[in-house]
Amino acid sequence: MATVRDAKRLVIKIGSALLVDRASGALRAEWLASLAEDVARLRARGTDVILVSSGSIALGRGVLGLPATDLSLEQSQAAAAVGQIRLAGAYDAALARHGLTSAQVLVTLEDSADRRRYLNSRATLEQLLRLGAVPIVNENDTVATDEIRYGDNDRMAAQVAVTAGADQLILLSDVDGFYSANPMQDAAAHRLDVIDAITPEIEAMAGDAGSGLSKGGMKTKLMAAKTATAGGCDMAITQGAVLHPVRALEEGAPATWFLAQGDPQQKRKAWIAAMKPKGRITVDAGAAGALAKGSSLLPAGVMQVTGRFGRGDPVEVADEMGRVLGQGLTRYDAGDADRIKHLRSDQIEEVLGYPARGPLIHRDDMAI
């Protein structure tokens, strides 16, 4: 069974109720400090950590004196604008006590639905983690409309985990796992410790979205589990209100683990390989050999660019004989790719007028 100690890259989802006291609207500073200690311990042993956090609207609501009832879209956006500053500052201060650098990343549903934005999000998260920062991901409530919202933070956390290539996702919840029925209504309900496949029977156990749990209910957590496990990421649901919630999970706190269906990198490459290509990039023998050894595709090895494609689109990669070697997501559109073929990376800015975006196709975005 999966354990947190196995994680190489971990996403932790934090709900508003864990961060913000519902009665006073104040930040739960002691709880946040304990979470920061958990993150520091994870980072010290080499685990990449991404936090997906709610709380901006809850914090901003109190500051602006907005009612405790449902807010209009405009009121929610205003509360988020005020609360995001306070939320980011709270995380920054808590993590800085342990010598950690935090970074705020604001996303909307469009960022994962559009391939170009998806690549941008992935590259940003990857760079932040490489530099040792702890990304704090929030839904961009100040601009998101109902049409481009994730709709629930469990779903957003699962998508962030897949985008970042995480191998584990923890949903810190108001319950300690997935139950056979609503434990608040059924005394015979029991927790399932491990779920290795989400069957129709498991889905039936989730009940309604309003199943007595926090907004979204168990049904949205099951949707998150489907996304995460299909992307090669294990997911846990555990009680989050306790101090040091991640340490508690490591030490055996009750939880439900949903087991991944394969490795995240293999799943990503299978997803890329299944796309319909929008063009072809022909490479020389040297580049073909480098690709076979797992290298990224650099412009210097490109001989010909054909087709009409944009940045983030899938393209075939073929050798000089026309044999298809694989497929990848390009970091340049067709026009720019054609202009920089044969060039070294340090020559690209002079031709395009902007610095190189790294390789033409990164090895993580390529299925050979």
PyMOL commands that set and color helices and strands:
alter all, ss='L'
color gray80, all
select helices_A, chain A and resi 4-6+16-19+29-44+56-64+73-96+110-113+115-130+146-148+153-164+200-206+217-230+245-250+264-273+285-292+299-301+334-340+345-352+363-365
alter helices_A, ss='H'
color red, helices_A
select strands_A, chain A and resi 9-14+48-53+102-107+134-139+168-173+178-179+191-192+194-195+234-239+255-258+279-283+302-307+314-318+324-329+366-367
alter strands_A, ss='S'
color yellow, strands_A
deselect
rebuild
show_as cartoon
